[in-house]
Amino acid sequence: MSAEAPTPHPETPPPRSRVVKSNRSQIILFSILTLILTAVTVWGGRVWLRNSETLVFAVGEANGPEARFAARLAALLKNNSSRLRLKIVPNGDNTKALAQFDRKEANLAILRTDAKIPARARALAILEHDVVLVLTPGGRKIKSVADLKKKKIAVLADGENSVAFVRTVLELSDNADAASRVQMAPPNTTFDKLFASGFGAVIAIAHASKMMKDKSYEQYAKHGGFTLNAIDAAKALARKYPALSEETVATGMLSSSPAVPDDDVDTIGLEWLLVAQSRLSTTTAGDLARIIYENKAELALDDGFASKIEPAETDKDAFIIAHQGAAEYINDDTKSFMDRYSDVMYLGAAALSVIGSIFAGIYTKVTRVAPEKAGELATAILDIGERMEYAKTLDALDELQDELEGILRGAVIGLRDGTISSDGLDTFKLGYEFVRDEISMRRDHLKRHPPSQDDNVVAVKTAQSA
C-alpha cells in the first residue's frame, strides 16, 4: 500500500535583528554636560578672583580716632563692593592694639612713629602728622634746644607717651630731675595758667589737622599772646631719631588775626601710619591702598584726623618700609590683570586642555554610541542572501528585495547623519551588488520555472499486511 503526503519546506530562518544606533541623545547629553562643566569652571574662576577676604584691624579705644577711621574704611569697602572686609577689634589703648598686631593676630593697625614698631609692620599710607609746638609766654623766645632743656616744661598731648617722647628728644630721660622738669599738663588747662604756675615753656603735640581747627590759639593770641619758637636743630634731630619728621608750621596756621606764626617756622613732628603685616599679599595690599588713595575725602574724620592722607614713603631707607603692594600702586607699577595672572592663565589653559581631553575620552567611552561601520551591514545583506534559497514564490522574493533596498536606504541616511561610518563601504557595495544580482537571477528562474503541485508531494512507501 502506498500513500502520498505533503513534505514540509525547510523553515525560512528569521532575519537577524540589527540594532539601529543613534548619537542624538548622546550628543545632547554631551552638550549639557559640557555647558555644566563650563559654567562650573567660570563660577569657580570668578569665586577665586573675587573671593572675599576678611582683614582683622586692631585699634585702641572703641571711640578713639583709630577705631573711627577703621569704621569709615570698613563702610567704604562695603559701599564700593570690594572683596575686602574688615573685622575691627578694639583694645584698651593703641599699645595693646600694636601688641595684638605684633602677635600676628591682626592684619592692620595704626601707629605713631614714636611707638614700639613691630618688626613685620609695613606702611600702607600716612594718615596724619603730629606737630610739635614750642610755646613761650609773651615775647620770650627760646634760641636753641639747649635753652629749652633748662626750662620747666608742660606737655599738652593726648597721652603719657608724648611726655616720654619729649624727654627722649631733649635727652632728659637719664636726668635725675627729668620727671619734675617735663610734666604732663592737666587736661583742659590753658596756656596762661600753665605759664602762671611756673612753666617756662609749653610743648603742644597734636594732630596738624586738629591744630588748624583749634580756635584757642587765636583767642589766646588776641588776649595774652604767646611766642611760637622754631626748633633750630629740627633737621639734625630728624636724622638722629628716624621716628621724627621735619615739619613746617605755615604762616597763620594757628591764628589768622593776629597771624601766628607771622612767618614759616621749622619744627619736628611724628607721623601716624596705617600699617599691614608684611605677609599680607601684594594684591590685597595694593587693592586696599588704591581704595584709600582714591577715596580720601570719605575717610576723613569730623575732627580732621586723616583729612590729608599721603602716600607711604617708598624709599628703601624709610623708617617703616612701604608694603610692596602699596609701593607698586604709589609708583604706578601695579601689574595689569594679564601681567598678574598670565602664568596662571597659561598653566590653566594647559590644564584645561588636558582635562578637556580626559572628559572627551570619558564621554566617548561612556555616553557616546560609536557610528556603525558600513562593512558591518554586509552581514545583514548576506543574511538576505542565505534566506533567498527558501523563497519559492515571487512574492517572497519581493519581500527580500524590499528588505535589501531598506538596508541600502538606511546606509545612505546613516552616512549622511554620521550614524554610519564609511569604514568597509567597499565591502558593503560588493555584498549589496552580489545579493541584488542573486535576487534578479532567482526571479528570472522562478518566472521560467514556476513552482508546481508535484514539488510539494513525495512518495511514501508503507508495508501492507497480508
PyMOL commands that set and color helices and strands:
alter all, ss='L'
color gray80, all
select helices_A, chain A and resi 24-50+65-79+94-102+145-149+160-169+178-181+191-196+208-213+216-223+234-240+282-294+296-299+324-330+337-366+374-388+394-417+425-448+453-456
alter helices_A, ss='H'
color red, helices_A
select strands_A, chain A and resi 2-6+53-59+84-90+108-112+121-137+153-156+182-184+201-207+226-229+245-249+255-256+259-260+265-277+310-311+372-373+420-421+457-461
alter strands_A, ss='S'
color yellow, strands_A
deselect
rebuild
show_as cartoon
